[in-house]
Amino acid sequence: MDQNYNGRPEERPSSESPARHKKKKKRSVGRIIAKTVGWIFLTVFTICVIGILTAGIFAKIFMTYVDTTLIPSLGEVTSEEMKLALASTIYDKNGTPMLTLYDNSDDTGGNRELVKYSEIPRHLIDALVSIEDHRFWEHHGVDWVGTVASIRDTLLYGNTRGGSTITQQLLRHKYQDTDVTVKRKFREILRALEYEKYTSKDDIITEYLNRVYFGAGCSGIQTAAKTYFGKDVSELSVAESAAIVGITNNPSLYDPFLKKEFEQDDGSIKTPRDFNKMRQELILKEMKEYGYLTEAEYAAAKAEKLIFTDTDEYKALHGIEVPEETDDEKPVDLSKIYTWFEDEAINEAITLLAEQYGYAREYASKLLYRGGFHIYTTLDPQVQAVVDEVFQDTSNFDYPSKKGTPINAAITVIDPYTGEVKAIDWKEYVTDADLAVKILDRQIEERKIDIKGAGVIVAGGYGMGSKENFALVHELADVLGAEVGASRAAVDAGFTEHERQIGQTGVTVRPKLYIACGISGQIQHTAGMDGSAMIVSINTDPAAPICKIADYAITGDVNEVIPKMIKYYKQNSK
């Protein structure tokens, strides 16, 4: 019994030993798992704490940067600087507009008429929002989705465009803040967020459409509507609205009035009017996709024919005479029939403003071109037409001097009962550079009186022959106190900087005097010098197209004529 008894305890430990060992192993695995989970949790927690602290530090640094650097760099724009300049209009005795006066010297100037939000058709607003900022009605000044997408595109594809809302674009125009930097982007975001706190969406749309440039010298939607389609903005169709809105993205490409040609990869030629149509169809498609147009409305707008005011079809529909050009005579330039009357009307208006309000004449001149005045004159278009017909017939002045120079003439028609001036005209024939100086002297004298409205531009073309000869253009401009311009051909040939290119770039200016040196093509005038009061051309070829639209065409070698003009003007100018 003792043996049995003694043996059982030995068996009992041996039989229980594996069980105790297995139980101990389970506890060891659990501890390892617990420790591992705890370590992971502690690591994640530590990283989160470090991340939060780091983010807090960077946030503090960024806020300090915002307070000390970014906000002070926002700058302040006074209410006077923000105020948009308005174009003034001169009318004849029947109330028909003769001339629009405006100042293009800064961003607030330009050919502009203000409109109210209620006067803007809804489909025009929809077109703008669809193509420029389709989340405009939802965001608060900044489209964060678009901003992130823009950053992504910049990092992945190097594309630095896009992401700006209508609000941001408006403020960029107002502040003229166009630096391509991260700092500028932050400034733009802060301004937009702050601006929308106290400005309604309707006001932002209205100010945007009144401020931006629409090509062809049009600042603001109202002027654009009248210029391109001869309509008040409220009368624009969906198709016309989309065509105008599309211009703002790149006026030098989408302005349908530009006379440019672009050769495509397949050898075909496209013009800005072609690109404008493509842009218009893109906008219409966006309007449909965002629910602003039905499929039927989209198809109808896309198919609608755009009749611009510069087409013969528009002129025929509105009873506007289209003069026929022949090889023997220059067509009547209807845009200039009031030139001399306009000069006197402008001078008288400046005088009246100066006298009535006690302004200095220079300030009165500036006010005339920025104040939105409506000036009604006594000019009788029927009487003026008769006078023009007489002056355009060279046989009426076939009384040359002993040297063969045709007679010079001038006329002023006055109503004997009222004393009202009904018509003015003037003609001078130029056959020598010495006589041309008289024209320059007269125009420069007017420029001194009417600084803002009477710019002088001396433009050189490919006919100058070389970069060295182009220096004569600069010299003549210096003598006259003028700006230097250049044709595209001259720029392409390396005669001068690209920044001086006029005409085919679509830059619209209205100088009192435009001197074209070695420029043959008419396009350099009609595209970029639209509405010049006086054009003088210097060209070896009397049959050059520019001579047909010039008021004075001097035939001769530019390298001989220009130095003579410079020398004479230095000796005889006041």
TIPA-698800 format. One record per residue (C-alpha): residue number from 1; residue in one letter; chain; x, y, z. Coordinates in pm, whole numbers, plus 50000, padded with zeros to 5 digits. Each point is the difference from the previous one (the first is absolute). Example, Ala and Ser with C-alpha at 12.3 -4.5 7.8 and 13.67 -1.06 7.14 Angstrom:
BEGIN
ATOM     n   res   chain      c1      c2      c3
ATOM     1     a       A   51230   49550   50780
ATOM     2     s       A   50137   50344   49934
This chain:
BEGIN
ATOM     n   res   chain      c1      c2      c3
ATOM     1     m       A   50000   50000   50000
ATOM     2     d       A   50281   50223   50084
ATOM     3     q       A   50149   49932   49661
ATOM     4     n       A   49672   50069   49825
ATOM     5     y       A   49948   50302   50204
ATOM     6     n       A   50354   50123   49941
ATOM     7     g       A   49970   49935   49626
ATOM     8     r       A   49686   50204   49942
ATOM     9     p       A   50149   50325   50112
ATOM    10     e       A   50281   49939   49753
ATOM    11     e       A   49753   49931   49723
ATOM    12     r       A   49783   50294   50098
ATOM    13     p       A   50269   50259   49954
ATOM    14     s       A   50109   49834   49677
ATOM    15     s       A   49646   49999   49866
ATOM    16     e       A   49928   50359   50113
ATOM    17     s       A   50332   50147   49887
ATOM    18     p       A   49912   50034   49626
ATOM    19     a       A   49673   50171   50087
ATOM    20     r       A   50172   50259   50215
ATOM    21     h       A   50263   50060   49730
ATOM    22     k       A   49738   50055   49728
ATOM    23     k       A   49808   50247   50213
ATOM    24     k       A   50317   50198   50061
ATOM    25     k       A   50068   50021   49624
ATOM    26     k       A   49659   50153   49934
ATOM    27     r       A   50061   50275   50251
ATOM    28     s       A   50335   50086   49833
ATOM    29     v       A   49843   50048   49649
ATOM    30     g       A   49725   50222   50142
ATOM    31     r       A   50255   50215   50170
ATOM    32     i       A   50196   50037   49678
ATOM    33     i       A   49689   50100   49808
ATOM    34     a       A   49900   50244   50272
ATOM    35     k       A   50345   50150   50007
ATOM    36     t       A   50006   50026   49620
ATOM    37     v       A   49659   50170   49986
ATOM    38     g       A   50103   50233   50279
ATOM    39     w       A   50325   50085   49824
ATOM    40     i       A   49817   50070   49674
ATOM    41     f       A   49743   50215   50178
ATOM    42     l       A   50270   50188   50186
ATOM    43     t       A   50193   50055   49676
ATOM    44     v       A   49693   50123   49813
ATOM    45     f       A   49904   50219   50294
ATOM    46     t       A   50350   50143   50016
ATOM    47     i       A   50003   50068   49626
ATOM    48     c       A   49660   50168   50025
ATOM    49     v       A   50116   50216   50289
ATOM    50     i       A   50316   50093   49810
ATOM    51     g       A   49792   50067   49686
ATOM    52     i       A   49756   50219   50190
ATOM    53     l       A   50281   50189   50171
ATOM    54     t       A   50182   50039   49667
ATOM    55     a       A   49683   50114   49828
ATOM    56     g       A   49940   50244   50280
ATOM    57     i       A   50352   50136   49971
ATOM    58     f       A   49969   50036   49622
ATOM    59     a       A   49654   50155   50041
ATOM    60     k       A   50146   50251   50243
ATOM    61     i       A   50287   50072   49762
ATOM    62     f       A   49757   50036   49708
ATOM    63     m       A   49766   50229   50195
ATOM    64     t       A   50298   50209   50103
ATOM    65     y       A   50098   50014   49630
ATOM    66     v       A   49644   50099   49909
ATOM    67     d       A   49990   50273   50266
ATOM    68     t       A   50348   50141   49945
ATOM    69     t       A   50056   49946   49627
ATOM    70     l       A   49696   49889   49802
ATOM    71     i       A   49733   50236   50135
ATOM    72     p       A   50225   50309   49975
ATOM    73     s       A   50074   49898   49639
ATOM    74     l       A   49632   50000   49911
ATOM    75     g       A   50020   50373   49953
ATOM    76     e       A   49720   50251   50001
ATOM    77     v       A   49816   50136   49701
ATOM    78     t       A   49812   50324   50052
ATOM    79     s       A   49640   50045   49892
ATOM    80     e       A   50121   50247   49738
ATOM    81     e       A   50239   49740   49855
ATOM    82     m       A   49726   49736   50005
ATOM    83     k       A   49755   50227   49820
ATOM    84     l       A   49951   49894   49641
ATOM    85     a       A   50044   50263   49733
ATOM    86     l       A   49710   50047   49761
ATOM    87     a       A   50017   50093   49633
ATOM    88     s       A   49853   50331   49885
ATOM    89     t       A   49799   50022   49678
ATOM    90     i       A   49965   50283   49748
ATOM    91     y       A   49673   50016   49803
ATOM    92     d       A   49889   50189   49689
ATOM    93     k       A   49689   50222   49986
ATOM    94     n       A   49778   49693   49955
ATOM    95     g       A   50132   49825   50309
ATOM    96     t       A   50202   49749   49798
ATOM    97     p       A   50336   49907   50160
ATOM    98     m       A   50295   50147   49811
ATOM    99     l       A   50292   49910   50219
ATOM   100     t       A   50082   49821   50326
ATOM   101     l       A   50272   50148   50221
ATOM   102     y       A   50180   49786   50256
ATOM   103     d       A   50330   49972   50181
ATOM   104     n       A   50193   49673   49973
ATOM   105     s       A   50294   50109   50213
ATOM   106     d       A   49923   49769   50294
ATOM   107     d       A   49794   49696   50096
ATOM   108     t       A   49698   50201   50115
ATOM   109     g       A   49975   50186   49670
ATOM   110     g       A   49870   49889   49663
ATOM   111     n       A   49697   50016   49780
ATOM   112     r       A   49738   49914   50262
ATOM   113     e       A   49631   50042   50080
ATOM   114     l       A   49872   49866   50332
ATOM   115     v       A   49707   49762   50023
ATOM   116     k       A   49794   49878   50296
ATOM   117     y       A   49953   49637   50096
ATOM   118     s       A   49634   50021   49901
ATOM   119     e       A   50101   50102   49647
ATOM   120     i       A   50221   49695   49944
ATOM   121     p       A   49819   49701   49842
ATOM   122     r       A   50006   49690   50215
ATOM   123     h       A   50142   49784   49722
ATOM   124     l       A   50304   50230   49977
ATOM   125     i       A   50068   49950   50372
ATOM   126     d       A   49953   49625   49957
ATOM   127     a       A   50251   50001   49713
ATOM   128     l       A   50257   50183   50213
ATOM   129     v       A   49953   49770   50300
ATOM   130     s       A   50007   49684   49786
ATOM   131     i       A   50335   50071   49840
ATOM   132     e       A   50181   50196   50271
ATOM   133     d       A   49874   49873   50338
ATOM   134     h       A   49721   49741   49997
ATOM   135     r       A   49992   49977   50383
ATOM   136     f       A   49969   50379   50031
ATOM   137     w       A   49662   49992   50174
ATOM   138     e       A   50118   49744   50260
ATOM   139     h       A   50346   50116   50114
ATOM   140     h       A   50090   50300   50216
ATOM   141     g       A   50262   50159   49779
ATOM   142     v       A   50235   49705   49959
ATOM   143     d       A   49923   49673   49824
ATOM   144     w       A   50210   49763   50207
ATOM   145     v       A   49930   49707   49768
ATOM   146     g       A   50124   50201   49705
ATOM   147     t       A   50296   50132   50197
ATOM   148     v       A   50113   49648   50098
ATOM   149     a       A   49956   49884   49640
ATOM   150     s       A   50208   50296   49884
ATOM   151     i       A   50278   49913   50246
ATOM   152     r       A   49990   49638   49883
ATOM   153     d       A   50029   50106   49635
ATOM   154     t       A   50287   50232   50086
ATOM   155     l       A   50192   49723   50177
ATOM   156     l       A   49927   49727   49745
ATOM   157     y       A   49985   50186   49671
ATOM   158     g       A   50158   50339   50066
ATOM   159     n       A   49674   50177   49917
ATOM   160     t       A   49981   50328   50193
ATOM   161     r       A   49659   50112   49876
ATOM   162     g       A   49651   49943   50134
ATOM   163     g       A   49843   49977   50343
ATOM   164     s       A   49910   50368   50039
ATOM   165     t       A   49637   50085   50067
ATOM   166     i       A   49814   50293   49848
ATOM   167     t       A   50049   50181   50331
ATOM   168     q       A   50375   49941   49989
ATOM   169     q       A   50020   50115   49636
ATOM   170     l       A   49808   50316   50083
ATOM   171     l       A   50232   50087   50287
ATOM   172     r       A   50303   49926   49784
ATOM   173     h       A   49867   50260   49754
ATOM   174     k       A   49931   50251   50275
ATOM   175     y       A   50336   49967   50170
ATOM   176     q       A   50199   49929   49682
ATOM   177     d       A   50173   49724   50196
ATOM   178     t       A   50126   49765   49727
ATOM   179     d       A   50327   49862   50139
ATOM   180     v       A   50031   49626   49938
ATOM   181     t       A   50105   49912   50356
ATOM   182     v       A   49868   49796   50292
ATOM   183     k       A   49988   50319   50205
ATOM   184     r       A   49770   50165   49746
ATOM   185     k       A   49772   49694   50003
ATOM   186     f       A   49968   50019   50378
ATOM   187     r       A   49924   50373   49976
ATOM   188     e       A   49733   49927   49741
ATOM   189     i       A   49837   49733   50219
ATOM   190     l       A   49993   50224   50308
ATOM   191     r       A   49856   50290   49803
ATOM   192     a       A   49729   49782   49845
ATOM   193     l       A   49892   49851   50333
ATOM   194     e       A   49983   50344   50157
ATOM   195     y       A   49829   50162   49700
ATOM   196     e       A   49712   49753   49994
ATOM   197     k       A   49925   50070   50367
ATOM   198     y       A   49853   50338   49909
ATOM   199     t       A   49932   49978   49624
ATOM   200     s       A   49708   49814   49846
ATOM   201     k       A   50036   49756   49712
ATOM   202     d       A   49784   50224   49780
ATOM   203     d       A   50228   50298   50063
ATOM   204     i       A   50310   49794   49924
ATOM   205     i       A   49856   49886   49665
ATOM   206     t       A   49896   50356   49913
ATOM   207     e       A   50335   50152   50088
ATOM   208     y       A   50187   49728   49814
ATOM   209     l       A   49800   50052   49680
ATOM   210     n       A   50035   50379   50026
ATOM   211     r       A   50375   49986   50058
ATOM   212     v       A   50167   49733   49784
ATOM   213     y       A   50135   50049   49648
ATOM   214     f       A   49807   49842   49712
ATOM   215     g       A   50233   50083   49711
ATOM   216     a       A   49954   50257   49720
ATOM   217     g       A   50051   50284   50247
ATOM   218     c       A   49697   49893   50206
ATOM   219     s       A   50022   50031   50377
ATOM   220     g       A   49683   49852   50146
ATOM   221     i       A   49715   49792   49862
ATOM   222     q       A   49778   50287   49881
ATOM   223     t       A   50263   50143   49767
ATOM   224     a       A   50080   49649   49876
ATOM   225     a       A   49635   49930   49920
ATOM   226     k       A   49970   50322   49799
ATOM   227     t       A   50337   49958   49828
ATOM   228     y       A   49963   49639   49888
ATOM   229     f       A   49625   49970   49942
ATOM   230     g       A   49864   50357   50004
ATOM   231     k       A   49769   49914   50291
ATOM   232     d       A   49935   50096   50357
ATOM   233     v       A   50126   49726   50232
ATOM   234     s       A   49642   49916   50100
ATOM   235     e       A   49923   49906   49638
ATOM   236     l       A   50279   49746   49953
ATOM   237     s       A   49902   49645   49906
ATOM   238     v       A   50146   49690   50165
ATOM   239     a       A   50233   49947   49704
ATOM   240     e       A   50119   50364   50002
ATOM   241     s       A   50052   49997   50377
ATOM   242     a       A   50217   49689   49980
ATOM   243     a       A   50205   50153   49717
ATOM   244     i       A   50073   50315   50202
ATOM   245     v       A   50072   49819   50327
ATOM   246     g       A   50249   49779   49819
ATOM   247     i       A   50218   50296   49907
ATOM   248     t       A   50114   50079   50357
ATOM   249     n       A   50217   49689   50025
ATOM   250     n       A   50239   50125   49731
ATOM   251     p       A   49894   50312   49804
ATOM   252     s       A   50299   49978   49767
ATOM   253     l       A   49875   49659   49884
ATOM   254     y       A   49620   50016   50036
ATOM   255     d       A   49925   50362   49899
ATOM   256     p       A   49796   49944   49679
ATOM   257     f       A   50096   50342   49861
ATOM   258     l       A   50372   49923   49987
ATOM   259     k       A   50145   49956   49653
ATOM   260     k       A   50241   49717   50073
ATOM   261     e       A   50073   49666   49841
ATOM   262     f       A   50133   49691   50178
ATOM   263     e       A   50140   49711   49799
ATOM   264     q       A   49902   49663   50147
ATOM   265     d       A   50201   49678   50002
ATOM   266     d       A   49796   49867   49708
ATOM   267     g       A   50079   50310   49793
ATOM   268     s       A   49656   50157   50038
ATOM   269     i       A   49952   50362   50105
ATOM   270     k       A   49790   50114   50294
ATOM   271     t       A   49910   50352   50107
ATOM   272     p       A   49897   50142   50341
ATOM   273     r       A   49641   49984   49878
ATOM   274     d       A   50041   49625   49950
ATOM   275     f       A   50148   49961   50348
ATOM   276     n       A   49723   50215   50146
ATOM   277     k       A   49741   49765   49853
ATOM   278     m       A   50183   49699   50145
ATOM   279     r       A   50011   50166   50341
ATOM   280     q       A   49633   50094   49976
ATOM   281     e       A   49901   49639   49928
ATOM   282     l       A   50207   49881   50297
ATOM   283     i       A   49815   50245   50227
ATOM   284     l       A   49662   49890   49865
ATOM   285     k       A   50098   49638   50067
ATOM   286     e       A   50098   50088   50358
ATOM   287     m       A   49667   50181   50048
ATOM   288     k       A   49818   49687   49889
ATOM   289     e       A   50204   49773   50226
ATOM   290     y       A   49937   50217   50306
ATOM   291     g       A   49627   50013   49932
ATOM   292     y       A   49969   50357   49874
ATOM   293     l       A   49890   49890   49651
ATOM   294     t       A   49785   49716   49876
ATOM   295     e       A   50117   49786   49711
ATOM   296     a       A   49768   50191   49764
ATOM   297     e       A   50116   50342   50126
ATOM   298     y       A   50362   49891   49964
ATOM   299     a       A   49949   49884   49642
ATOM   300     a       A   49816   50320   49905
ATOM   301     a       A   50265   50228   50149
ATOM   302     k       A   50281   49803   49837
ATOM   303     a       A   49831   50025   49659
ATOM   304     e       A   49918   50373   50029
ATOM   305     k       A   50196   50212   49754
ATOM   306     l       A   50201   50277   50166
ATOM   307     i       A   49966   50327   49809
ATOM   308     f       A   50274   50235   50114
ATOM   309     t       A   49982   50374   49938
ATOM   310     d       A   50304   50000   49772
ATOM   311     t       A   49834   49773   49743
ATOM   312     d       A   49826   50115   49683
ATOM   313     e       A   49701   49791   50107
ATOM   314     y       A   49954   50203   50318
ATOM   315     k       A   50041   50327   49812
ATOM   316     a       A   49743   49894   49741
ATOM   317     l       A   49752   49901   50273
ATOM   318     h       A   50038   50338   50169
ATOM   319     g       A   50009   50218   49689
ATOM   320     i       A   50367   50095   50036
ATOM   321     e       A   50166   50098   49675
ATOM   322     v       A   50292   49777   49897
ATOM   323     p       A   50235   50204   49776
ATOM   324     e       A   50152   49816   49707
ATOM   325     e       A   50374   50026   49954
ATOM   326     t       A   50139   50034   49649
ATOM   327     d       A   50352   50009   49863
ATOM   328     d       A   49966   50367   49912
ATOM   329     e       A   49868   50159   50314
ATOM   330     k       A   49998   49955   50374
ATOM   331     p       A   49663   49918   50157
ATOM   332     v       A   49839   50245   50236
ATOM   333     d       A   50122   49930   50354
ATOM   334     l       A   49675   50045   50190
ATOM   335     s       A   50181   49982   50333
ATOM   336     k       A   50175   50330   49932
ATOM   337     i       A   49737   50232   49858
ATOM   338     y       A   49979   50186   50331
ATOM   339     t       A   50373   50021   50076
ATOM   340     w       A   50042   50377   49985
ATOM   341     f       A   49666   50070   50163
ATOM   342     e       A   50090   49755   50276
ATOM   343     d       A   50325   50184   50068
ATOM   344     e       A   49815   50324   50057
ATOM   345     a       A   49727   49831   50207
ATOM   346     i       A   50260   49837   50226
ATOM   347     n       A   50190   50324   50052
ATOM   348     e       A   49680   50190   50076
ATOM   349     a       A   49884   49734   50247
ATOM   350     i       A   50333   50017   50184
ATOM   351     t       A   49977   50378   50011
ATOM   352     l       A   49645   49992   50138
ATOM   353     l       A   50095   49749   50272
ATOM   354     a       A   50302   50207   50099
ATOM   355     e       A   49804   50324   50012
ATOM   356     q       A   49684   49868   50167
ATOM   357     y       A   50170   49804   50278
ATOM   358     g       A   50327   50191   50026
ATOM   359     y       A   50209   49698   49903
ATOM   360     a       A   50345   50019   49848
ATOM   361     r       A   49977   49924   49629
ATOM   362     e       A   50203   49679   50036
ATOM   363     y       A   49764   49868   50271
ATOM   364     a       A   49696   50104   49795
ATOM   365     s       A   50139   49802   49708
ATOM   366     k       A   50049   49694   50219
ATOM   367     l       A   49648   50038   50138
ATOM   368     l       A   49852   50019   49651
ATOM   369     y       A   50154   49664   49910
ATOM   370     r       A   49899   49830   50327
ATOM   371     g       A   49680   50169   50116
ATOM   372     g       A   49734   49841   49779
ATOM   373     f       A   49874   50331   49854
ATOM   374     h       A   49745   50024   49719
ATOM   375     i       A   50089   50291   49771
ATOM   376     y       A   49738   50117   49751
ATOM   377     t       A   50127   50209   49709
ATOM   378     t       A   49849   50199   49714
ATOM   379     l       A   50158   49793   49721
ATOM   380     d       A   49756   49932   49719
ATOM   381     p       A   50098   49669   49835
ATOM   382     q       A   49822   50089   49677
ATOM   383     v       A   50188   50328   49965
ATOM   384     q       A   50324   49826   50097
ATOM   385     a       A   49939   49735   49732
ATOM   386     v       A   49969   50269   49732
ATOM   387     v       A   50320   50167   50121
ATOM   388     d       A   50182   49667   50000
ATOM   389     e       A   49886   49927   49646
ATOM   390     v       A   50145   50330   49882
ATOM   391     f       A   50330   49949   50183
ATOM   392     q       A   50041   49642   49879
ATOM   393     d       A   49978   50110   49637
ATOM   394     t       A   50357   50103   49918
ATOM   395     s       A   49885   50179   49684
ATOM   396     n       A   49854   50273   50222
ATOM   397     f       A   50353   50088   50108
ATOM   398     d       A   50180   49976   49667
ATOM   399     y       A   50181   50331   50043
ATOM   400     p       A   50361   49902   50068
ATOM   401     s       A   50271   50243   50094
ATOM   402     k       A   50298   50078   49778
ATOM   403     k       A   50176   49706   50163
ATOM   404     g       A   49709   49772   49914
ATOM   405     t       A   49867   49971   50355
ATOM   406     p       A   49616   49969   50008
ATOM   407     i       A   49806   50266   50184
ATOM   408     n       A   49929   49965   50372
ATOM   409     a       A   49647   50068   50118
ATOM   410     a       A   49778   50022   50309
ATOM   411     i       A   49631   50067   50061
ATOM   412     t       A   49770   50073   50294
ATOM   413     v       A   49623   50004   49938
ATOM   414     i       A   49800   50219   50242
ATOM   415     d       A   49625   50045   50029
ATOM   416     p       A   49955   50378   49945
ATOM   417     y       A   49689   50011   50220
ATOM   418     t       A   50126   49812   50305
ATOM   419     g       A   50378   50020   49966
ATOM   420     e       A   50022   49622   50038
ATOM   421     v       A   50293   49829   49828
ATOM   422     k       A   49858   49733   49769
ATOM   423     a       A   50310   49857   49831
ATOM   424     i       A   50379   50028   49988
ATOM   425     d       A   50253   49859   49756
ATOM   426     w       A   50363   50051   49908
ATOM   427     k       A   50238   49867   49736
ATOM   428     e       A   50372   50037   49954
ATOM   429     y       A   50213   49831   49739
ATOM   430     v       A   50347   49888   50099
ATOM   431     t       A   50269   49939   49740
ATOM   432     d       A   50306   50074   50208
ATOM   433     a       A   50125   49905   50344
ATOM   434     d       A   50034   50370   50090
ATOM   435     l       A   49624   50043   49963
ATOM   436     a       A   49940   49688   50208
ATOM   437     v       A   50163   50177   50292
ATOM   438     k       A   49713   50249   49997
ATOM   439     i       A   49760   49715   50060
ATOM   440     l       A   50217   49867   50282
ATOM   441     d       A   50024   50344   50157
ATOM   442     r       A   49621   50041   49998
ATOM   443     q       A   49937   49655   50145
ATOM   444     i       A   50272   50029   50267
ATOM   445     e       A   49859   50337   50104
ATOM   446     e       A   49658   49834   50045
ATOM   447     r       A   50170   49723   50194
ATOM   448     k       A   50139   50254   50246
ATOM   449     i       A   49647   50128   50058
ATOM   450     d       A   49830   49663   50015
ATOM   451     i       A   50262   49773   50153
ATOM   452     k       A   49788   49699   50090
ATOM   453     g       A   49797   49994   49683
ATOM   454     a       A   50262   50099   49743
ATOM   455     g       A   50272   49734   49994
ATOM   456     v       A   50259   49989   49725
ATOM   457     i       A   50140   49669   49872
ATOM   458     v       A   50288   49951   49756
ATOM   459     a       A   49989   49643   49870
ATOM   460     g       A   50262   49825   49792
ATOM   461     g       A   49951   49709   49764
ATOM   462     y       A   50210   49749   49812
ATOM   463     g       A   50065   50271   49742
ATOM   464     m       A   50244   50165   50243
ATOM   465     g       A   50244   49738   49870
ATOM   466     s       A   50205   49922   50309
ATOM   467     k       A   50026   50036   50375
ATOM   468     e       A   50251   50281   49949
ATOM   469     n       A   49761   50193   49775
ATOM   470     f       A   49716   49940   50247
ATOM   471     a       A   50191   50227   50237
ATOM   472     l       A   49867   50287   49785
ATOM   473     v       A   49649   49915   50121
ATOM   474     h       A   50117   50037   50360
ATOM   475     e       A   50174   50328   49918
ATOM   476     l       A   49691   50148   49834
ATOM   477     a       A   49785   49885   50293
ATOM   478     d       A   50240   50163   50247
ATOM   479     v       A   49982   50330   49813
ATOM   480     l       A   49619   49994   49995
ATOM   481     g       A   49960   49868   50353
ATOM   482     a       A   49826   49696   49855
ATOM   483     e       A   49979   49629   50068
ATOM   484     v       A   50174   49750   49772
ATOM   485     g       A   49800   49721   49841
ATOM   486     a       A   50087   49725   49754
ATOM   487     s       A   49827   49772   49754
ATOM   488     r       A   50007   49627   50052
ATOM   489     a       A   50239   49961   49707
ATOM   490     a       A   50246   50244   50159
ATOM   491     v       A   49983   49819   50333
ATOM   492     d       A   50044   49660   49835
ATOM   493     a       A   50304   50135   49816
ATOM   494     g       A   50156   50100   50332
ATOM   495     f       A   49991   50376   49936
ATOM   496     t       A   49854   50072   50347
ATOM   497     e       A   49848   49840   50309
ATOM   498     h       A   49681   49796   49986
ATOM   499     e       A   49843   50232   50260
ATOM   500     r       A   49981   50273   49735
ATOM   501     q       A   49792   49793   49758
ATOM   502     i       A   49673   50167   49905
ATOM   503     g       A   49732   49931   49744
ATOM   504     q       A   49991   49625   49968
ATOM   505     t       A   50034   49957   50377
ATOM   506     g       A   49655   50155   50030
ATOM   507     v       A   50116   50279   50232
ATOM   508     t       A   49748   50277   49953
ATOM   509     v       A   50113   50361   50038
ATOM   510     r       A   49866   50320   49854
ATOM   511     p       A   50283   50247   49939
ATOM   512     k       A   49942   50342   49859
ATOM   513     l       A   50291   49937   49766
ATOM   514     y       A   50127   49669   49862
ATOM   515     i       A   50315   50004   49786
ATOM   516     a       A   50060   49675   49811
ATOM   517     c       A   50359   49965   49881
ATOM   518     g       A   50077   49722   49755
ATOM   519     i       A   49667   49828   50067
ATOM   520     s       A   49823   49875   49690
ATOM   521     g       A   49703   49800   50123
ATOM   522     q       A   49673   50170   50088
ATOM   523     i       A   49946   49742   50275
ATOM   524     q       A   50257   50165   50226
ATOM   525     h       A   49767   50296   50024
ATOM   526     t       A   49655   49847   50002
ATOM   527     a       A   50072   49735   50263
ATOM   528     g       A   50201   50197   50252
ATOM   529     m       A   49964   50369   49917
ATOM   530     d       A   49623   49998   49973
ATOM   531     g       A   49853   50348   50003
ATOM   532     s       A   50322   50201   49956
ATOM   533     a       A   49918   50362   49927
ATOM   534     m       A   50295   50054   49769
ATOM   535     i       A   50214   49751   49807
ATOM   536     v       A   50323   50090   49823
ATOM   537     s       A   50174   49729   49799
ATOM   538     i       A   50357   50004   49872
ATOM   539     n       A   50059   49735   49735
ATOM   540     t       A   50197   49951   49681
ATOM   541     d       A   49698   49843   49831
ATOM   542     p       A   49714   50246   49931
ATOM   543     a       A   49769   49704   49932
ATOM   544     a       A   50055   49841   50345
ATOM   545     p       A   49669   49919   50176
ATOM   546     i       A   50089   50226   50295
ATOM   547     c       A   50002   50297   49762
ATOM   548     k       A   49632   49945   49922
ATOM   549     i       A   49892   50065   50357
ATOM   550     a       A   50265   50261   50086
ATOM   551     d       A   49899   50364   50023
ATOM   552     y       A   50345   50091   49870
ATOM   553     a       A   50207   49758   49794
ATOM   554     i       A   50364   50105   49962
ATOM   555     t       A   50178   49811   49725
ATOM   556     g       A   50373   49958   50049
ATOM   557     d       A   50281   49809   50164
ATOM   558     v       A   49937   49988   50376
ATOM   559     n       A   50375   50025   50060
ATOM   560     e       A   49998   50339   49827
ATOM   561     v       A   49656   50137   50093
ATOM   562     i       A   50016   49929   50376
ATOM   563     p       A   50339   50170   50061
ATOM   564     k       A   49877   50302   49807
ATOM   565     m       A   49685   50017   50210
ATOM   566     i       A   50202   49966   50321
ATOM   567     k       A   50241   50274   49897
ATOM   568     y       A   49725   50236   49888
ATOM   569     y       A   49790   49945   50310
ATOM   570     k       A   50294   50061   50232
ATOM   571     q       A   50073   50327   49822
ATOM   572     n       A   49644   50127   49969
ATOM   573     s       A   49791   49852   50281
ATOM   574     k       A   49887   50229   50278
